[in-house]
Amino acid sequence: MNLLRKIVGIVLVLLLPLGMRGQALLPVVEKEMTVAERNAAQGFNDTIDRLDPDFVKVSLVVSEPGDILYSVLGHACLHLQCPTFGLDYIFTYESEGVSGKVLRFLMNDLNMGMMSLSMNDYLQPFYEAGRGVKEYRLNLPPEVESELWRMCDERVGQGLYLEYDPVKRGCAISVVHSVEDAIRSANEMTGSTYRIVYPKWGDKSNRTIREIFYDNAAKGWGLFWCMTMVSGRYVDNPNIPEEEKLIAPFELLERWQVATINGLPIITEEPVVLAPSVKQCKGERFSPIMFALLIFVLSLIGMFAKHNYLDYALLSIYTLFSLLITYMLVFPSMPNTEWNWLFIPFNILPTILWHWRRYWALPYAGIIVIWCIGMLCAPHRLVEYAHIILALSFCVVLLKQSPVLSLLHSKK
């Protein structure tokens, strides 16, 4: 009997480590934290489920283009709601008012930043202008929505401290950066791998920032001045990442309607009309192209006129326009004005050297003609058609100043 007990004891001793290893391999079932426990871990003393999909509601708000320079592409902003606490705000990137601050605008002395407004305050200017506004609910993860609200609150508190840049910090691209920043922050906090996935853009991917302006703005004076003042290597580079080209609100909407986050569509619901579209932006009656054609006709009339009064009037218009182009190139205080192709036909040198025009008028007219042909043949849009017609108008004025035509006029 004693022998049997010893054998059983030895067997148990040998099997004990195996039993312990088997026990270690058993899955450990963690108890799921309650809402109160999860909130307590984050410093909240309540039972509100902050991971509920409807705790924070995020929407993209898109408005129609307007007639003023800074509104030619429309506007995009974020609408954040928290029904639990009765919070409802529009978070929008805005700049200081440009009205009455033209010199500060040209000197790039204006700032911009995120502002929070009530829905009524935000919509009032759009109602007055008859510009339609629609809202699109975004299907973002709850962690991203909460983090987006926190970051928006922080940026509102920072005030208007950013240097004004309508291209790299415009309303639409700022909305994209805000959502992307919230996604990165939520991923770091939770260990998630959320990211927005965009389908290929197709033929549109090869466009430049300047061409996106041209495609989305109404063909009026606002677009003309945008095409005049927005220039440089960045806006004319077709190889910028597609996500950085989302500067037009309606193109941002178009992209997000087919994009996904965590495998789910970002926009799934039908839009809500916040302001009706009463007046469509159709451009001005006296458009830039009509103005350029008028100048061209006047230059042709001046070609056959005896006196030079009309020539000097056209030279004055040319000088004013050239002063703006020369200022932006020589004193590049404004963003995205590193180089402007308009400087070749429109610069201040012809006005300065006008007294000696008989020596350089004909060669410079030839340079302008070559420039116009180059602008028409360029693979990417660099200028407006009105710019080309204005350049040709000055070319006609210069031809009259050439020695050959001057001699013909003297014989008459």
Disulfide bonds with the S-S distance in Angstrom:
none
